[in-house]
Amino acid sequence: MDGPLQRLGEGIGKVVYASQHWVVKRERQPAEIMSLILIWKALRWIGRILPGKVGRDLLNRPSRYLRAIKVLVNALMYPIPRAVWMATHAGQVLRIYRSRDSRGEHLARTLLTGTPLVPETVSFPPTRVRVGGWPGWLLVSEATERVDCTLLDRLSDLAHARRFDEIEVWLDRFLDHRQAGWQRGLFSLDAHLKNFGVTSDRVVLLDPGGLTDNWDEIADRLGFEDEILRPHVQLGLEFTLRDRPDIAARFDRKWKETVTPERVRSRWPSTGAPEAA
């Protein structure tokens, strides 16, 4: 590709740049992550008090706001010692995020590399590449297969096109993907559809930061899931399926039948699963 890689998207810890077939990632510095945590907490508070669609748009597509105010927040944070910020609740969130992200990346590399559950990754000697916008270039040694879109975006597009039968197919593939992960001894604590991608007819994991093999954490999450009455809302599908409550109800039933301690144990490798209580 002759031109610079284009900014494709961003999360709390990473910024993604893409060519036609591959993506590379820039890891954010801790100060950047801290400012984004503070911004996100503020956006959630504002989103709760704004009416209807305004609040939802603020939370669902905040990227265009982030770049406009992140510089300001960084400037306000700069004169305050790092130790002060790290003693706040936002500092605690940062520590938990970095710990879980590091663990999830390690688990994905160890147990998912080379499987159809994640995009293909290639490694190469450190190479300088141009990227659009700041910082202008990156030194990278790894690239990941570019997916067609996130699973959340695919489902939204299908709903807009009124292709609801295909939505159910993709939701079934999503549940199959989760169970295939359990068979490899992994459970995602953050199974939001924006963390999964679509490539051809496969669902793949994009963000491994929520992966765990710790059964105490898994049990806590399953207890939380058991209290959720409408899983499709928790996954961000409330408005995608607002015209098809029948599909939402069928998916909720399948989710409640699948995401249970008994089902997870039955799929888990026999050497790693605890005894049923």
C-alpha positions as CSV (number, residue, x, y, z in Angstrom):
1,M,0.0,0.0,0.0
2,D,1.5,3.4,-1.1
3,G,-0.4,5.7,1.2
4,P,-0.4,5.7,5.0
5,L,-2.5,3.2,7.0
6,Q,-5.9,4.7,7.9
7,R,-7.2,4.9,11.4
8,L,-9.9,2.2,11.6
9,G,-11.0,2.5,15.2
10,E,-10.0,2.8,18.8
11,G,-10.6,1.4,22.3
12,I,-9.5,2.2,25.8
13,G,-6.0,0.6,25.4
14,K,-5.4,0.6,21.6
15,V,-5.7,2.5,18.4
16,V,-6.1,0.4,15.2
17,Y,-4.8,1.4,11.8
18,A,-5.6,-0.6,8.6
19,S,-4.6,-1.4,5.1
20,Q,-7.0,-3.2,2.8
21,H,-6.3,-6.6,4.3
22,W,-4.3,-6.1,7.5
23,V,-4.4,-4.0,10.7
24,V,-1.8,-2.9,13.1
25,K,-2.3,-1.5,16.6
26,R,-0.8,1.3,18.7
27,E,-0.7,0.6,22.4
28,R,-1.8,3.7,24.4
29,Q,0.3,5.1,27.2
30,P,-1.0,4.8,30.8
31,A,-1.7,8.5,30.9
32,E,-3.8,8.3,27.7
33,I,-5.8,5.4,29.2
34,M,-6.4,7.2,32.4
35,S,-7.7,10.3,30.6
36,L,-10.1,8.1,28.5
37,I,-11.3,6.3,31.7
38,L,-12.2,9.7,33.1
39,I,-13.9,10.8,29.9
40,W,-15.8,7.6,29.6
41,K,-17.1,7.9,33.2
42,A,-18.2,11.5,32.4
43,L,-19.9,10.4,29.2
44,R,-21.8,7.6,31.0
45,W,-23.1,10.1,33.6
46,I,-24.0,12.6,30.8
47,G,-25.6,9.8,28.7
48,R,-27.9,8.9,31.6
49,I,-29.3,12.3,31.9
50,L,-29.7,13.2,28.2
51,P,-33.0,12.2,26.5
52,G,-33.3,9.0,24.4
53,K,-31.2,8.8,21.2
54,V,-28.9,11.7,22.2
55,G,-27.7,9.8,25.2
56,R,-27.4,6.5,23.3
57,D,-25.3,8.1,20.5
58,L,-23.0,9.6,23.0
59,L,-22.3,6.3,24.6
60,N,-22.4,4.0,21.5
61,R,-20.3,6.2,19.2
62,P,-18.1,8.4,21.3
63,S,-15.0,8.4,19.1
64,R,-15.7,11.7,17.5
65,Y,-16.0,13.3,20.9
66,L,-12.9,11.6,22.4
67,R,-10.3,13.2,20.2
68,A,-11.8,16.6,20.7
69,I,-11.6,16.5,24.5
70,K,-8.8,14.0,25.3
71,V,-6.2,16.7,24.7
72,L,-7.9,19.0,27.1
73,V,-8.2,16.3,29.8
74,N,-4.5,15.4,29.3
75,A,-3.6,19.0,29.8
76,L,-5.6,19.2,33.0
77,M,-4.0,16.0,34.3
78,Y,-0.4,17.0,33.5
79,P,0.4,19.1,36.6
80,I,-1.1,16.6,39.0
81,P,1.3,13.9,40.2
82,R,0.7,10.4,38.9
83,A,0.5,9.0,42.4
84,V,-2.6,11.2,43.0
85,W,-4.4,9.9,40.0
86,M,-3.5,6.3,40.8
87,A,-5.0,6.6,44.2
88,T,-8.4,7.4,42.7
89,H,-11.2,5.0,41.5
90,A,-10.0,5.7,38.0
91,G,-6.6,4.6,39.0
92,Q,-8.0,1.4,40.3
93,V,-9.9,0.9,37.0
94,L,-6.6,1.4,35.1
95,R,-4.8,-1.2,37.2
96,I,-7.5,-3.8,36.7
97,Y,-7.8,-3.0,33.0
98,R,-4.0,-3.4,32.3
99,S,-3.8,-6.6,34.4
100,R,-6.8,-8.2,32.6
101,D,-5.6,-7.0,29.2
102,S,-2.2,-8.4,29.7
103,R,-3.6,-11.7,30.9
104,G,-6.1,-11.9,28.1
105,E,-3.5,-11.3,25.4
106,H,-1.3,-14.0,26.9
107,L,-4.2,-16.6,27.0
108,A,-5.2,-15.8,23.4
109,R,-1.6,-16.2,22.2
110,T,-1.2,-19.5,24.1
111,L,-4.5,-21.1,23.4
112,L,-6.1,-19.5,20.4
113,T,-3.3,-18.8,17.9
114,G,-3.8,-20.8,14.7
115,T,-7.5,-21.5,15.5
116,P,-10.5,-20.3,13.6
117,L,-11.7,-18.4,16.7
118,V,-9.3,-15.4,16.1
119,P,-8.1,-13.5,13.0
120,E,-4.8,-14.6,11.5
121,T,-1.7,-12.9,12.8
122,V,1.7,-12.5,11.1
123,S,5.0,-11.5,12.7
124,F,8.0,-9.8,11.0
125,P,11.1,-7.8,11.9
126,P,10.3,-4.4,13.4
127,T,9.2,-2.2,10.5
128,R,8.4,1.5,10.3
129,V,4.9,2.2,8.7
130,R,3.2,5.5,8.0
131,V,-0.3,6.1,9.6
132,G,-2.8,8.8,9.0
133,G,-3.0,11.5,11.7
134,W,-0.9,11.5,14.9
135,P,1.8,10.2,15.4
136,G,2.4,9.9,11.7
137,W,4.3,6.6,11.9
138,L,4.6,3.4,14.0
139,L,7.2,0.8,14.6
140,V,5.4,-2.5,14.3
141,S,6.4,-6.2,14.3
142,E,2.9,-7.8,14.0
143,A,-0.1,-7.4,11.8
144,T,-3.6,-9.0,12.1
145,E,-6.0,-10.0,9.5
146,R,-8.6,-7.3,8.8
147,V,-12.2,-8.5,9.5
148,D,-15.2,-7.4,7.4
149,C,-16.7,-5.6,10.4
150,T,-17.6,-6.1,14.0
151,L,-20.4,-8.5,14.8
152,L,-22.4,-5.7,16.3
153,D,-22.2,-3.7,13.1
154,R,-23.1,-6.8,10.9
155,L,-26.2,-7.4,12.9
156,S,-27.1,-3.7,12.8
157,D,-26.7,-3.7,9.0
158,L,-28.8,-6.8,8.6
159,A,-31.6,-5.3,10.7
160,H,-31.5,-2.1,8.6
161,A,-31.9,-4.3,5.5
162,R,-34.7,-6.3,7.2
163,R,-32.7,-9.6,6.8
164,F,-33.7,-10.9,10.2
165,D,-33.3,-14.6,9.3
166,E,-29.6,-13.9,8.8
167,I,-29.4,-12.2,12.2
168,E,-30.4,-15.4,13.9
169,V,-27.8,-17.4,12.0
170,W,-25.1,-15.0,13.2
171,L,-26.3,-15.1,16.8
172,D,-26.2,-18.9,16.7
173,R,-22.6,-18.7,15.4
174,F,-21.8,-16.3,18.2
175,L,-23.0,-18.8,20.8
176,D,-21.1,-21.6,19.0
177,H,-18.0,-19.4,19.2
178,R,-18.3,-18.9,22.9
179,Q,-18.7,-22.7,23.5
180,A,-15.7,-23.4,21.3
181,G,-13.7,-21.1,23.6
182,W,-14.9,-22.9,26.7
183,Q,-13.6,-26.2,25.1
184,R,-10.2,-24.6,25.0
185,G,-10.4,-23.6,28.6
186,L,-11.2,-19.9,28.1
187,F,-14.1,-17.8,29.1
188,S,-14.8,-14.1,28.1
189,L,-15.9,-11.8,30.9
190,D,-16.7,-9.1,28.4
191,A,-18.6,-10.8,25.6
192,H,-20.1,-7.7,24.1
193,L,-20.7,-8.0,20.3
194,K,-18.4,-5.1,19.5
195,N,-15.5,-7.2,20.8
196,F,-16.1,-9.8,18.1
197,G,-15.7,-9.6,14.4
198,V,-17.0,-11.1,11.2
199,T,-14.7,-12.6,8.5
200,S,-16.4,-14.6,5.7
201,D,-18.9,-16.9,7.6
202,R,-16.9,-16.9,10.8
203,V,-17.2,-15.1,14.1
204,V,-13.8,-14.2,15.5
205,L,-12.6,-12.6,18.8
206,L,-11.1,-9.2,18.3
207,D,-10.4,-8.1,21.8
208,P,-9.0,-10.8,24.1
209,G,-8.8,-8.4,27.1
210,G,-11.8,-10.1,28.9
211,L,-10.5,-13.7,28.6
212,T,-9.9,-15.7,31.8
213,D,-9.3,-19.2,32.9
214,N,-9.9,-18.4,36.5
215,W,-13.0,-20.3,37.8
216,D,-13.7,-17.8,40.7
217,E,-14.0,-15.0,38.1
218,I,-16.1,-17.3,35.8
219,A,-18.4,-18.2,38.6
220,D,-18.9,-14.6,39.6
221,R,-19.7,-13.7,36.0
222,L,-22.1,-16.6,35.6
223,G,-23.9,-15.5,38.7
224,F,-24.3,-12.0,37.2
225,E,-25.5,-13.5,33.9
226,D,-28.1,-15.5,35.8
227,E,-29.7,-12.3,37.0
228,I,-30.0,-10.7,33.5
229,L,-33.5,-11.1,32.2
230,R,-32.9,-9.8,28.7
231,P,-29.4,-10.8,27.5
232,H,-29.9,-9.2,24.1
233,V,-30.1,-5.8,25.8
234,Q,-26.9,-6.4,27.8
235,L,-25.1,-7.3,24.4
236,G,-26.2,-4.1,22.8
237,L,-29.1,-5.5,20.6
238,E,-32.1,-3.7,22.2
239,F,-32.6,-1.3,19.2
240,T,-31.3,-3.7,16.6
241,L,-34.1,-6.2,17.5
242,R,-36.7,-3.7,18.5
243,D,-39.0,-4.6,15.6
244,R,-38.5,-8.4,16.2
245,P,-39.3,-9.2,19.8
246,D,-39.7,-12.8,18.7
247,I,-36.1,-13.1,17.7
248,A,-35.0,-11.3,20.8
249,A,-37.0,-13.7,23.0
250,R,-35.6,-16.8,21.1
251,F,-32.0,-15.5,21.5
252,D,-32.6,-14.7,25.2
253,R,-33.8,-18.3,25.8
254,K,-30.9,-19.8,24.0
255,W,-28.4,-17.6,25.9
256,K,-30.0,-18.5,29.3
257,E,-29.8,-22.2,28.4
258,T,-26.2,-21.9,27.2
259,V,-24.4,-19.5,29.5
260,T,-24.8,-21.6,32.7
261,P,-22.3,-23.2,35.1
262,E,-23.4,-26.7,34.0
263,R,-23.0,-26.0,30.3
264,V,-19.6,-24.3,30.8
265,R,-18.3,-27.2,32.9
266,S,-19.6,-29.7,30.3
267,R,-17.5,-27.9,27.5
268,W,-14.4,-27.2,29.7
269,P,-11.4,-29.5,29.3
270,S,-11.7,-32.3,31.8
271,T,-8.3,-31.5,33.4
272,G,-9.2,-27.9,34.3
273,A,-12.9,-27.9,35.3
274,P,-13.8,-27.8,39.0
275,E,-16.2,-30.1,40.6
276,A,-19.9,-29.0,40.5
277,A,-21.0,-27.4,43.8
